Protein backbone atom coordinates (compact mmCIF):
# COMPACT_ATOMS: atom_id res chain seq x y z
CA UNK A 1 0.00 0.00 0.00
CA UNK A 2 2.83 2.41 0.79
CA UNK A 3 4.36 1.83 -2.65
CA UNK A 4 1.09 2.77 -4.35
CA UNK A 5 0.82 5.99 -2.33
CA UNK A 6 4.35 7.00 -3.19
CA UNK A 7 3.77 6.31 -6.87
CA UNK A 8 0.67 8.48 -6.84
CA UNK A 9 2.56 11.32 -5.19
CA UNK A 10 5.33 11.06 -7.80
CA UNK A 11 2.79 11.08 -10.65
CA UNK A 12 1.27 14.31 -9.37
CA UNK A 13 4.55 16.09 -10.02
CA UNK A 14 3.68 16.23 -13.72
CA UNK A 15 0.62 18.25 -14.66
CA UNK A 16 0.79 17.07 -18.29
CA UNK A 17 2.80 14.16 -19.69
CA UNK A 18 2.84 12.88 -23.27
CA UNK A 19 4.50 9.75 -24.57
CA UNK A 20 4.71 9.25 -28.33
CA UNK A 21 1.56 11.35 -28.74
CA UNK A 22 0.30 11.84 -32.27
CA UNK A 23 -2.77 12.90 -34.22
CA UNK A 24 -3.26 12.26 -37.92
CA UNK A 25 -5.93 13.78 -40.13
CA UNK A 26 -6.59 13.05 -43.79
CA UNK A 27 -4.18 15.79 -44.81
CA UNK A 28 -1.40 14.27 -42.68
CA UNK A 29 0.07 14.40 -39.19
CA UNK A 30 -0.89 17.47 -37.15
CA UNK A 31 1.13 16.22 -34.17
CA UNK A 32 3.68 13.42 -34.30
CA UNK A 33 5.69 11.44 -31.76
CA UNK A 34 5.41 14.13 -29.07
CA UNK A 35 7.01 13.16 -25.77
CA UNK A 36 7.30 15.75 -23.02
CA UNK A 37 6.12 16.60 -19.53
CA UNK A 38 5.19 19.82 -17.77
CA UNK A 39 5.85 19.99 -14.01
CA UNK A 40 2.96 20.93 -11.74
CA UNK A 41 2.88 24.54 -10.63
CA UNK A 42 4.49 26.02 -13.74
CA UNK A 43 3.14 28.68 -16.09
CA UNK A 44 4.07 27.06 -19.38
CA UNK A 45 4.07 28.72 -22.80
CA UNK A 46 2.89 26.71 -25.80
CA UNK A 47 4.62 28.36 -28.76
CA UNK A 48 4.69 27.75 -32.48
CA UNK A 49 3.64 29.13 -35.87
CA UNK A 50 0.19 28.55 -37.33
CA UNK A 51 -0.23 24.88 -38.19
CA UNK A 52 2.44 23.79 -35.71
CA UNK A 53 0.07 21.52 -33.75
CA UNK A 54 -0.78 23.77 -30.79
CA UNK A 55 -4.56 23.61 -31.21
CA UNK A 56 -4.37 19.87 -31.81
CA UNK A 57 -2.45 19.40 -28.56
CA UNK A 58 -4.97 21.48 -26.60
CA UNK A 59 -7.77 19.50 -28.26
CA UNK A 60 -6.16 16.26 -27.11
CA UNK A 61 -5.72 17.61 -23.58
CA UNK A 62 -9.38 18.66 -23.40
CA UNK A 63 -10.67 15.40 -24.91
CA UNK A 64 -12.13 17.24 -27.89
CA UNK A 65 -9.75 15.29 -30.16
CA UNK A 66 -8.89 11.59 -30.02
CA UNK A 67 -5.22 10.63 -30.43
CA UNK A 68 -4.02 8.49 -33.31
CA UNK A 69 -0.97 7.28 -31.41
CA UNK A 70 0.64 7.49 -27.99
CA UNK A 71 -0.82 8.57 -24.68
CA UNK A 72 -1.47 11.72 -22.70
CA UNK A 73 -1.93 11.97 -18.93
CA UNK A 74 -2.98 14.70 -16.51
CA UNK A 75 -1.46 14.47 -13.03
CA UNK A 76 -0.53 10.86 -13.64
CA UNK A 77 -3.94 9.72 -14.88
CA UNK A 78 -4.99 9.12 -18.52
CA UNK A 79 -6.65 12.22 -19.88
CA UNK A 80 -9.71 10.15 -20.77
CA UNK A 81 -10.30 9.09 -17.16
CA UNK A 82 -13.47 10.44 -15.60
CA UNK A 83 -11.60 11.52 -12.45
CA UNK A 84 -9.44 13.97 -14.44
CA UNK A 85 -12.36 16.06 -15.74
CA UNK A 86 -12.68 18.20 -12.61
CA UNK A 87 -8.93 18.83 -12.46
CA UNK A 88 -8.63 21.04 -15.55
CA UNK A 89 -10.40 24.01 -17.15
CA UNK A 90 -10.14 25.24 -20.74
CA UNK A 91 -10.56 28.70 -22.23
CA UNK A 92 -10.57 28.94 -26.02
CA UNK A 93 -9.52 31.95 -28.05
CA UNK A 94 -13.12 32.88 -28.85
CA UNK A 95 -14.04 32.78 -25.12
CA UNK A 96 -17.65 31.71 -25.78
CA UNK A 97 -20.20 33.17 -23.33
CA UNK A 98 -23.95 33.72 -23.64
CA UNK A 99 -24.21 37.32 -24.84
CA UNK A 100 -27.67 37.88 -23.35
CA UNK A 101 -26.69 36.63 -19.90
CA UNK A 102 -25.70 39.13 -17.27
CA UNK A 103 -22.36 38.71 -15.54
CA UNK A 104 -24.13 37.59 -12.37
CA UNK A 105 -26.16 34.99 -14.25
CA UNK A 106 -23.02 33.75 -16.00
CA UNK A 107 -21.31 33.15 -12.66
CA UNK A 108 -24.47 31.50 -11.32
CA UNK A 109 -24.35 29.12 -14.28
CA UNK A 110 -20.74 28.28 -13.40
CA UNK A 111 -21.77 27.58 -9.82
CA UNK A 112 -24.56 25.21 -10.92
CA UNK A 113 -22.32 23.28 -13.33
CA UNK A 114 -19.27 22.84 -11.08
CA UNK A 115 -19.53 21.04 -7.72
CA UNK A 116 -16.32 22.60 -6.36
CA UNK A 117 -17.21 26.12 -7.51
CA UNK A 118 -15.45 29.00 -5.73
CA UNK A 119 -17.91 31.89 -5.93
CA UNK A 120 -15.71 34.18 -3.87
CA UNK A 121 -12.79 33.82 -6.28
CA UNK A 122 -14.99 34.29 -9.35
CA UNK A 123 -16.58 37.46 -7.94
CA UNK A 124 -13.19 38.82 -6.87
CA UNK A 125 -11.86 38.48 -10.41
CA UNK A 126 -14.91 40.20 -11.90
CA UNK A 127 -15.10 43.02 -9.37
CA UNK A 128 -11.33 43.58 -9.61
CA UNK A 129 -11.94 44.94 -13.11
CA UNK A 130 -14.93 47.02 -12.09
CA UNK A 131 -17.19 44.88 -14.27
CA UNK A 132 -20.88 45.53 -13.36
CA UNK A 133 -22.53 42.33 -12.20
CA UNK A 134 -25.79 43.27 -13.95
CA UNK A 135 -24.15 44.14 -17.27
CA UNK A 136 -24.92 41.86 -20.22
CA UNK A 137 -22.01 39.90 -21.64
CA UNK A 138 -22.69 41.31 -25.12
CA UNK A 139 -22.18 44.87 -23.83
CA UNK A 140 -18.75 44.27 -22.27
CA UNK A 141 -15.43 45.45 -23.68
CA UNK A 142 -12.88 42.89 -24.84
CA UNK A 143 -10.94 43.11 -21.59
CA UNK A 144 -14.08 42.79 -19.48
CA UNK A 145 -15.27 39.80 -21.52
CA UNK A 146 -11.92 38.07 -21.03
CA UNK A 147 -12.01 38.81 -17.30
CA UNK A 148 -15.45 37.16 -16.94
CA UNK A 149 -14.29 34.16 -18.97
CA UNK A 150 -11.25 33.79 -16.69
CA UNK A 151 -13.53 34.13 -13.66
CA UNK A 152 -15.47 31.12 -14.93
CA UNK A 153 -12.26 29.17 -15.46
CA UNK A 154 -10.73 30.00 -12.07
CA UNK A 155 -14.08 29.61 -10.29
CA UNK A 156 -13.98 25.95 -11.21
CA UNK A 157 -10.81 25.90 -9.12
CA UNK A 158 -8.83 23.74 -11.57
CA UNK A 159 -5.39 22.34 -10.91
CA UNK A 160 -4.57 22.78 -14.61
CA UNK A 161 -5.71 25.75 -16.71
CA UNK A 162 -5.47 25.43 -20.50
CA UNK A 163 -5.57 28.74 -22.38
CA UNK A 164 -5.66 29.19 -26.15
CA UNK A 165 -4.38 32.72 -26.90
CA UNK A 166 -6.67 34.35 -24.32
CA UNK A 167 -5.24 37.85 -24.79
CA UNK A 168 -4.77 37.96 -28.57
CA UNK A 169 -7.64 40.42 -29.10
CA UNK A 170 -6.86 42.79 -26.23
CA UNK A 171 -5.20 46.20 -26.31
CA UNK A 172 -1.84 46.57 -24.47
CA UNK A 173 -3.40 48.03 -21.31
CA UNK A 174 -6.04 45.29 -21.01
CA UNK A 175 -3.42 42.65 -21.85
CA UNK A 176 -1.18 43.86 -19.02
CA UNK A 177 -4.11 43.90 -16.62
CA UNK A 178 -5.30 40.39 -17.52
CA UNK A 179 -1.73 39.07 -17.46
CA UNK A 180 -1.24 40.36 -13.92
CA UNK A 181 -4.55 38.78 -12.92
CA UNK A 182 -3.53 35.43 -14.37
CA UNK A 183 -0.18 35.47 -12.58
CA UNK A 184 -1.63 36.42 -9.19
CA UNK A 185 -4.47 33.88 -9.30
CA UNK A 186 -2.20 31.06 -10.48
CA UNK A 187 0.41 31.86 -7.80
CA UNK A 188 -2.16 32.05 -5.00
CA UNK A 189 -3.62 28.63 -5.71
CA UNK A 190 -0.63 26.84 -7.26
CA UNK A 191 -2.47 26.40 -10.55
CA UNK A 192 -0.52 24.98 -13.48
CA UNK A 193 -1.12 27.02 -16.63
CA UNK A 194 -0.51 25.95 -20.24
CA UNK A 195 -0.79 29.13 -22.30
CA UNK A 196 -0.78 29.14 -26.10
CA UNK A 197 0.40 32.50 -27.41
CA UNK A 198 2.02 34.25 -30.38
CA UNK A 199 3.01 37.24 -28.23
CA UNK A 200 6.63 36.55 -27.37
CA UNK A 201 6.94 39.53 -25.02
CA UNK A 202 3.95 38.20 -23.08
CA UNK A 203 5.63 34.81 -22.78
CA UNK A 204 8.90 36.29 -21.53
CA UNK A 205 7.12 38.25 -18.80
CA UNK A 206 4.76 35.51 -17.63
CA UNK A 207 6.06 32.03 -18.31
CA UNK A 208 8.72 29.93 -16.60
CA UNK A 209 8.39 26.82 -18.78
CA UNK A 210 8.46 26.34 -22.57
CA UNK A 211 6.90 23.90 -25.00
CA UNK A 212 7.74 24.85 -28.59
CA UNK A 213 6.13 23.08 -31.56
CA UNK A 214 6.85 23.31 -35.28
CA UNK A 215 5.59 21.11 -38.09
CA UNK A 216 3.78 18.93 -35.58
CA UNK A 217 6.91 18.07 -33.59
CA UNK A 218 8.39 19.20 -30.28
CA UNK A 219 11.26 21.58 -30.95
CA UNK A 220 12.02 22.72 -27.41
CA UNK A 221 10.80 21.83 -23.93
CA UNK A 222 11.93 22.68 -20.42
CA UNK A 223 12.15 25.39 -17.78
CA UNK A 224 13.30 28.75 -19.14
CA UNK A 225 16.04 29.08 -16.52
CA UNK A 226 17.33 25.70 -17.69
CA UNK A 227 17.13 26.33 -21.44
CA UNK A 228 18.33 29.92 -21.78
CA UNK A 229 21.80 29.43 -20.22
CA UNK A 230 22.48 26.72 -22.81
CA UNK A 231 22.60 29.37 -25.55
CA UNK A 232 24.98 32.18 -26.47
CA UNK A 233 24.83 34.92 -29.09
CA UNK A 234 28.20 35.43 -30.78
CA UNK A 235 29.19 38.17 -33.20
CA UNK A 236 32.29 38.28 -35.31
CA UNK A 237 33.77 38.61 -38.78
CA UNK A 238 33.16 36.13 -41.57
CA UNK A 239 35.94 34.41 -43.50
CA UNK A 240 37.00 35.45 -46.97
CA UNK A 241 34.08 35.04 -49.33
CA UNK A 242 31.56 35.65 -46.54
CA UNK A 243 31.63 32.13 -45.11
CA UNK A 244 31.05 31.54 -41.41
CA UNK A 245 34.21 30.68 -39.43
CA UNK A 246 34.96 26.96 -39.35
CA UNK A 247 35.38 27.19 -35.57
CA UNK A 248 31.61 27.59 -35.22
CA UNK A 249 31.40 23.85 -35.92
CA UNK A 250 32.52 23.27 -32.32
CA UNK A 251 29.05 24.41 -31.24
CA UNK A 252 25.50 23.45 -32.24
CA UNK A 253 24.47 26.24 -34.56
CA UNK A 254 20.82 27.26 -34.29
CA UNK A 255 20.80 30.30 -36.56
CA UNK A 256 23.31 32.63 -38.21
CA UNK A 257 22.80 35.96 -39.94
CA UNK A 258 25.34 38.00 -41.86
CA UNK A 259 25.59 41.68 -42.68
CA UNK A 260 28.53 42.56 -44.89
CA UNK A 261 31.62 40.99 -43.29
CA UNK A 262 29.96 40.56 -39.89
CA UNK A 263 27.83 37.71 -38.56
CA UNK A 264 25.62 37.08 -35.56
CA UNK A 265 24.95 33.48 -34.54
CA UNK A 266 22.91 31.78 -31.85
CA UNK A 267 24.68 28.64 -30.67
CA UNK A 268 24.42 26.07 -27.94
CA UNK A 269 27.76 26.71 -26.33
CA UNK A 270 29.67 23.44 -26.19
CA UNK A 271 33.24 24.82 -26.12
CA UNK A 272 34.99 28.03 -25.02
CA UNK A 273 34.16 31.09 -27.10
CA UNK A 274 37.24 32.34 -28.93
CA UNK A 275 38.65 35.81 -28.18
CA UNK A 276 37.92 36.87 -31.76
CA UNK A 277 34.18 36.67 -31.09
CA UNK A 278 31.96 38.78 -28.88
CA UNK A 279 29.58 36.64 -26.73
CA UNK A 280 26.28 37.88 -25.26
CA UNK A 281 23.36 36.39 -23.37
CA UNK A 282 20.30 36.07 -25.63
CA UNK A 283 16.81 37.02 -24.55
CA UNK A 284 14.06 34.44 -24.48
CA UNK A 285 12.48 36.12 -27.51
CA UNK A 286 15.75 35.84 -29.47
CA UNK A 287 16.04 32.13 -28.67
CA UNK A 288 12.42 31.40 -29.59
CA UNK A 289 12.61 33.29 -32.87
CA UNK A 290 15.83 31.51 -33.83
CA UNK A 291 14.28 28.06 -33.31
CA UNK A 292 11.08 29.01 -35.12
CA UNK A 293 13.04 30.39 -38.09
CA UNK A 294 15.39 27.38 -38.23
CA UNK A 295 13.40 24.14 -38.44
CA UNK A 296 16.57 22.28 -39.44
CA UNK A 297 18.23 22.99 -36.08
CA UNK A 298 18.33 20.06 -33.63
CA UNK A 299 15.49 19.97 -31.11
CA UNK A 300 16.29 20.75 -27.48
CA UNK A 301 14.51 19.03 -24.59
CA UNK A 302 15.94 19.50 -21.12
CA UNK A 303 16.47 16.16 -19.32
CA UNK A 304 13.79 16.94 -16.75
CA UNK A 305 11.16 17.47 -19.47
CA UNK A 306 11.61 14.01 -21.02
CA UNK A 307 9.43 11.12 -19.72
CA UNK A 308 11.51 8.24 -18.43
CA UNK A 309 14.30 10.51 -17.14
CA UNK A 310 16.29 9.17 -14.20
CA UNK A 311 14.21 11.31 -11.82
CA UNK A 312 11.33 8.89 -12.48
CA UNK A 313 13.44 5.90 -11.54
CA UNK A 314 14.83 7.64 -8.48
CA UNK A 315 11.29 8.48 -7.31
C-alpha positions as CSV (number, residue, x, y, z in Angstrom):
1,X,0.0,0.0,0.0
2,X,2.8,2.4,0.8
3,X,4.4,1.8,-2.6
4,X,1.1,2.8,-4.3
5,X,0.8,6.0,-2.3
6,X,4.4,7.0,-3.2
7,X,3.8,6.3,-6.9
8,X,0.7,8.5,-6.8
9,X,2.6,11.3,-5.2
10,X,5.3,11.1,-7.8
11,X,2.8,11.1,-10.7
12,X,1.3,14.3,-9.4
13,X,4.5,16.1,-10.0
14,X,3.7,16.2,-13.7
15,X,0.6,18.3,-14.7
16,X,0.8,17.1,-18.3
17,X,2.8,14.2,-19.7
18,X,2.8,12.9,-23.3
19,X,4.5,9.7,-24.6
20,X,4.7,9.2,-28.3
21,X,1.6,11.3,-28.7
22,X,0.3,11.8,-32.3
23,X,-2.8,12.9,-34.2
24,X,-3.3,12.3,-37.9
25,X,-5.9,13.8,-40.1
26,X,-6.6,13.0,-43.8
27,X,-4.2,15.8,-44.8
28,X,-1.4,14.3,-42.7
29,X,0.1,14.4,-39.2
30,X,-0.9,17.5,-37.2
31,X,1.1,16.2,-34.2
32,X,3.7,13.4,-34.3
33,X,5.7,11.4,-31.8
34,X,5.4,14.1,-29.1
35,X,7.0,13.2,-25.8
36,X,7.3,15.8,-23.0
37,X,6.1,16.6,-19.5
38,X,5.2,19.8,-17.8
39,X,5.9,20.0,-14.0
40,X,3.0,20.9,-11.7
41,X,2.9,24.5,-10.6
42,X,4.5,26.0,-13.7
43,X,3.1,28.7,-16.1
44,X,4.1,27.1,-19.4
45,X,4.1,28.7,-22.8
46,X,2.9,26.7,-25.8
47,X,4.6,28.4,-28.8
48,X,4.7,27.8,-32.5
49,X,3.6,29.1,-35.9
50,X,0.2,28.6,-37.3
51,X,-0.2,24.9,-38.2
52,X,2.4,23.8,-35.7
53,X,0.1,21.5,-33.8
54,X,-0.8,23.8,-30.8
55,X,-4.6,23.6,-31.2
56,X,-4.4,19.9,-31.8
57,X,-2.4,19.4,-28.6
58,X,-5.0,21.5,-26.6
59,X,-7.8,19.5,-28.3
60,X,-6.2,16.3,-27.1
61,X,-5.7,17.6,-23.6
62,X,-9.4,18.7,-23.4
63,X,-10.7,15.4,-24.9
64,X,-12.1,17.2,-27.9
65,X,-9.8,15.3,-30.2
66,X,-8.9,11.6,-30.0
67,X,-5.2,10.6,-30.4
68,X,-4.0,8.5,-33.3
69,X,-1.0,7.3,-31.4
70,X,0.6,7.5,-28.0
71,X,-0.8,8.6,-24.7
72,X,-1.5,11.7,-22.7
73,X,-1.9,12.0,-18.9
74,X,-3.0,14.7,-16.5
75,X,-1.5,14.5,-13.0
76,X,-0.5,10.9,-13.6
77,X,-3.9,9.7,-14.9
78,X,-5.0,9.1,-18.5
79,X,-6.7,12.2,-19.9
80,X,-9.7,10.1,-20.8
81,X,-10.3,9.1,-17.2
82,X,-13.5,10.4,-15.6
83,X,-11.6,11.5,-12.5
84,X,-9.4,14.0,-14.4
85,X,-12.4,16.1,-15.7
86,X,-12.7,18.2,-12.6
87,X,-8.9,18.8,-12.5
88,X,-8.6,21.0,-15.6
89,X,-10.4,24.0,-17.2
90,X,-10.1,25.2,-20.7
91,X,-10.6,28.7,-22.2
92,X,-10.6,28.9,-26.0
93,X,-9.5,31.9,-28.1
94,X,-13.1,32.9,-28.9
95,X,-14.0,32.8,-25.1
96,X,-17.7,31.7,-25.8
97,X,-20.2,33.2,-23.3
98,X,-23.9,33.7,-23.6
99,X,-24.2,37.3,-24.8
100,X,-27.7,37.9,-23.3
101,X,-26.7,36.6,-19.9
102,X,-25.7,39.1,-17.3
103,X,-22.4,38.7,-15.5
104,X,-24.1,37.6,-12.4
105,X,-26.2,35.0,-14.2
106,X,-23.0,33.7,-16.0
107,X,-21.3,33.1,-12.7
108,X,-24.5,31.5,-11.3
109,X,-24.4,29.1,-14.3
110,X,-20.7,28.3,-13.4
111,X,-21.8,27.6,-9.8
112,X,-24.6,25.2,-10.9
113,X,-22.3,23.3,-13.3
114,X,-19.3,22.8,-11.1
115,X,-19.5,21.0,-7.7
116,X,-16.3,22.6,-6.4
117,X,-17.2,26.1,-7.5
118,X,-15.5,29.0,-5.7
119,X,-17.9,31.9,-5.9
120,X,-15.7,34.2,-3.9
121,X,-12.8,33.8,-6.3
122,X,-15.0,34.3,-9.3
123,X,-16.6,37.5,-7.9
124,X,-13.2,38.8,-6.9
125,X,-11.9,38.5,-10.4
126,X,-14.9,40.2,-11.9
127,X,-15.1,43.0,-9.4
128,X,-11.3,43.6,-9.6
129,X,-11.9,44.9,-13.1
130,X,-14.9,47.0,-12.1
131,X,-17.2,44.9,-14.3
132,X,-20.9,45.5,-13.4
133,X,-22.5,42.3,-12.2
134,X,-25.8,43.3,-14.0
135,X,-24.1,44.1,-17.3
136,X,-24.9,41.9,-20.2
137,X,-22.0,39.9,-21.6
138,X,-22.7,41.3,-25.1
139,X,-22.2,44.9,-23.8
140,X,-18.8,44.3,-22.3
141,X,-15.4,45.4,-23.7
142,X,-12.9,42.9,-24.8
143,X,-10.9,43.1,-21.6
144,X,-14.1,42.8,-19.5
145,X,-15.3,39.8,-21.5
146,X,-11.9,38.1,-21.0
147,X,-12.0,38.8,-17.3
148,X,-15.4,37.2,-16.9
149,X,-14.3,34.2,-19.0
150,X,-11.3,33.8,-16.7
151,X,-13.5,34.1,-13.7
152,X,-15.5,31.1,-14.9
153,X,-12.3,29.2,-15.5
154,X,-10.7,30.0,-12.1
155,X,-14.1,29.6,-10.3
156,X,-14.0,25.9,-11.2
157,X,-10.8,25.9,-9.1
158,X,-8.8,23.7,-11.6
159,X,-5.4,22.3,-10.9
160,X,-4.6,22.8,-14.6
161,X,-5.7,25.7,-16.7
162,X,-5.5,25.4,-20.5
163,X,-5.6,28.7,-22.4
164,X,-5.7,29.2,-26.2
165,X,-4.4,32.7,-26.9
166,X,-6.7,34.3,-24.3
167,X,-5.2,37.8,-24.8
168,X,-4.8,38.0,-28.6
169,X,-7.6,40.4,-29.1
170,X,-6.9,42.8,-26.2
171,X,-5.2,46.2,-26.3
172,X,-1.8,46.6,-24.5
173,X,-3.4,48.0,-21.3
174,X,-6.0,45.3,-21.0
175,X,-3.4,42.7,-21.8
176,X,-1.2,43.9,-19.0
177,X,-4.1,43.9,-16.6
178,X,-5.3,40.4,-17.5
179,X,-1.7,39.1,-17.5
180,X,-1.2,40.4,-13.9
181,X,-4.5,38.8,-12.9
182,X,-3.5,35.4,-14.4
183,X,-0.2,35.5,-12.6
184,X,-1.6,36.4,-9.2
185,X,-4.5,33.9,-9.3
186,X,-2.2,31.1,-10.5
187,X,0.4,31.9,-7.8
188,X,-2.2,32.1,-5.0
189,X,-3.6,28.6,-5.7
190,X,-0.6,26.8,-7.3
191,X,-2.5,26.4,-10.6
192,X,-0.5,25.0,-13.5
193,X,-1.1,27.0,-16.6
194,X,-0.5,26.0,-20.2
195,X,-0.8,29.1,-22.3
196,X,-0.8,29.1,-26.1
197,X,0.4,32.5,-27.4
198,X,2.0,34.2,-30.4
199,X,3.0,37.2,-28.2
200,X,6.6,36.5,-27.4
201,X,6.9,39.5,-25.0
202,X,4.0,38.2,-23.1
203,X,5.6,34.8,-22.8
204,X,8.9,36.3,-21.5
205,X,7.1,38.2,-18.8
206,X,4.8,35.5,-17.6
207,X,6.1,32.0,-18.3
208,X,8.7,29.9,-16.6
209,X,8.4,26.8,-18.8
210,X,8.5,26.3,-22.6
211,X,6.9,23.9,-25.0
212,X,7.7,24.9,-28.6
213,X,6.1,23.1,-31.6
214,X,6.8,23.3,-35.3
215,X,5.6,21.1,-38.1
216,X,3.8,18.9,-35.6
217,X,6.9,18.1,-33.6
218,X,8.4,19.2,-30.3
219,X,11.3,21.6,-31.0
220,X,12.0,22.7,-27.4
221,X,10.8,21.8,-23.9
222,X,11.9,22.7,-20.4
223,X,12.1,25.4,-17.8
224,X,13.3,28.7,-19.1
225,X,16.0,29.1,-16.5
226,X,17.3,25.7,-17.7
227,X,17.1,26.3,-21.4
228,X,18.3,29.9,-21.8
229,X,21.8,29.4,-20.2
230,X,22.5,26.7,-22.8
231,X,22.6,29.4,-25.5
232,X,25.0,32.2,-26.5
233,X,24.8,34.9,-29.1
234,X,28.2,35.4,-30.8
235,X,29.2,38.2,-33.2
236,X,32.3,38.3,-35.3
237,X,33.8,38.6,-38.8
238,X,33.2,36.1,-41.6
239,X,35.9,34.4,-43.5
240,X,37.0,35.5,-47.0
241,X,34.1,35.0,-49.3
242,X,31.6,35.7,-46.5
243,X,31.6,32.1,-45.1
244,X,31.0,31.5,-41.4
245,X,34.2,30.7,-39.4
246,X,35.0,27.0,-39.3
247,X,35.4,27.2,-35.6
248,X,31.6,27.6,-35.2
249,X,31.4,23.8,-35.9
250,X,32.5,23.3,-32.3
251,X,29.1,24.4,-31.2
252,X,25.5,23.4,-32.2
253,X,24.5,26.2,-34.6
254,X,20.8,27.3,-34.3
255,X,20.8,30.3,-36.6
256,X,23.3,32.6,-38.2
257,X,22.8,36.0,-39.9
258,X,25.3,38.0,-41.9
259,X,25.6,41.7,-42.7
260,X,28.5,42.6,-44.9
261,X,31.6,41.0,-43.3
262,X,30.0,40.6,-39.9
263,X,27.8,37.7,-38.6
264,X,25.6,37.1,-35.6
265,X,25.0,33.5,-34.5
266,X,22.9,31.8,-31.8
267,X,24.7,28.6,-30.7
268,X,24.4,26.1,-27.9
269,X,27.8,26.7,-26.3
270,X,29.7,23.4,-26.2
271,X,33.2,24.8,-26.1
272,X,35.0,28.0,-25.0
273,X,34.2,31.1,-27.1
274,X,37.2,32.3,-28.9
275,X,38.7,35.8,-28.2
276,X,37.9,36.9,-31.8
277,X,34.2,36.7,-31.1
278,X,32.0,38.8,-28.9
279,X,29.6,36.6,-26.7
280,X,26.3,37.9,-25.3
281,X,23.4,36.4,-23.4
282,X,20.3,36.1,-25.6
283,X,16.8,37.0,-24.6
284,X,14.1,34.4,-24.5
285,X,12.5,36.1,-27.5
286,X,15.7,35.8,-29.5
287,X,16.0,32.1,-28.7
288,X,12.4,31.4,-29.6
289,X,12.6,33.3,-32.9
290,X,15.8,31.5,-33.8
291,X,14.3,28.1,-33.3
292,X,11.1,29.0,-35.1
293,X,13.0,30.4,-38.1
294,X,15.4,27.4,-38.2
295,X,13.4,24.1,-38.4
296,X,16.6,22.3,-39.4
297,X,18.2,23.0,-36.1
298,X,18.3,20.1,-33.6
299,X,15.5,20.0,-31.1
300,X,16.3,20.7,-27.5
301,X,14.5,19.0,-24.6
302,X,15.9,19.5,-21.1
303,X,16.5,16.2,-19.3
304,X,13.8,16.9,-16.7
305,X,11.2,17.5,-19.5
306,X,11.6,14.0,-21.0
307,X,9.4,11.1,-19.7
308,X,11.5,8.2,-18.4
309,X,14.3,10.5,-17.1
310,X,16.3,9.2,-14.2
311,X,14.2,11.3,-11.8
312,X,11.3,8.9,-12.5
313,X,13.4,5.9,-11.5
314,X,14.8,7.6,-8.5
315,X,11.3,8.5,-7.3
